[in-house]
Amino acid sequence: MPDTDRPDGTEPGTESADDAATEAAQNVVDEVTTWEYSAEKDTIARELDEGLEDAQVAVDGAERDRLVDEIDDVKDHEDEGSPRVHGAHPEDG
């Protein structure tokens, strides 16, 4: 049995491109939530889109809309923190 200290039980170096993209997308969501949660929804959407593009990752349309809505909801529930990214993938070139 391999010796691993990773909480998800995987061995280092075995993450998929989608796992790495999801982690990168989560970092973007955390950043946008921290700085923009009290902004208007269109500002949140723009900052999220720009951050994902800069990170060279993408989420599907429904996931993007959910993230924007949940970041916007933080202004009413500041103790909840950032929404979780359910899935992302590397940007297509």
C-alpha positions in Angstrom: 0.0 0.0 0.0 1.5 3.4 -1.0 2.4 5.8 1.8 0.5 9.1 1.3 -0.1 12.0 3.5 -2.7 13.5 1.2 -6.2 13.9 2.7 -7.9 12.7 -0.5 -5.8 9.5 -0.5 -4.2 10.2 -3.9 -0.5 9.9 -4.4 1.5 13.1 -5.2 1.7 13.8 -8.9 -1.5 11.9 -9.8 -3.9 14.9 -10.0 -5.7 15.2 -13.3 -5.7 18.4 -15.4 -9.4 18.9 -14.3 -8.4 18.6 -10.6 -5.7 21.3 -11.1 -8.1 23.5 -13.0 -10.7 23.1 -10.3 -8.2 24.1 -7.7 -7.2 27.1 -9.8 -10.8 28.1 -10.3 -11.4 27.8 -6.5 -8.5 30.3 -6.0 -10.2 32.7 -8.4 -13.5 32.3 -6.6 -11.9 32.9 -3.2 -10.2 36.0 -4.5 -13.3 37.4 -6.1 -15.4 36.6 -3.0 -12.9 38.4 -0.8 -12.7 41.6 -2.9 -16.0 41.8 -4.8 -18.8 40.2 -2.8 -20.4 43.5 -2.0 -20.2 44.7 -5.6 -23.0 44.6 -8.1 -23.7 41.2 -9.7 -22.3 42.3 -13.1 -19.0 43.4 -11.5 -18.8 40.0 -9.7 -19.4 38.2 -13.0 -16.8 40.3 -14.9 -14.2 39.8 -12.2 -14.9 36.1 -12.1 -14.6 35.8 -15.9 -11.4 37.8 -16.0 -9.9 35.7 -13.2 -10.8 32.4 -14.8 -9.4 33.6 -18.1 -6.1 34.8 -16.4 -5.9 31.4 -14.7 -6.5 29.7 -18.1 -9.4 27.6 -16.7 -13.1 27.4 -17.5 -16.3 26.3 -15.8 -19.5 25.5 -17.6 -22.3 28.1 -17.9 -24.5 26.8 -15.1 -21.5 26.5 -12.7 -20.5 30.1 -13.6 -24.0 31.4 -12.9 -24.2 29.5 -9.6 -20.8 30.9 -8.5 -21.8 34.4 -9.4 -25.1 34.0 -7.5 -23.5 32.5 -4.4 -20.7 35.2 -4.3 -23.4 37.8 -4.5 -25.3 36.1 -1.7 -22.2 36.5 0.6 -23.2 40.2 1.1 -26.2 38.9 3.1 -24.3 36.1 4.8 -20.7 37.2 5.3 -19.9 34.4 7.7 -20.5 31.7 5.0 -17.3 32.3 3.0 -16.6 31.5 -0.6 -18.8 29.1 -2.6 -17.1 25.8 -3.6 -16.2 25.1 -7.2 -17.8 21.8 -8.3 -15.7 21.4 -11.4 -13.5 23.2 -13.9 -11.3 22.3 -16.8 -8.3 23.8 -18.6 -9.3 26.5 -21.1 -9.4 25.4 -24.7 -6.5 27.3 -26.1 
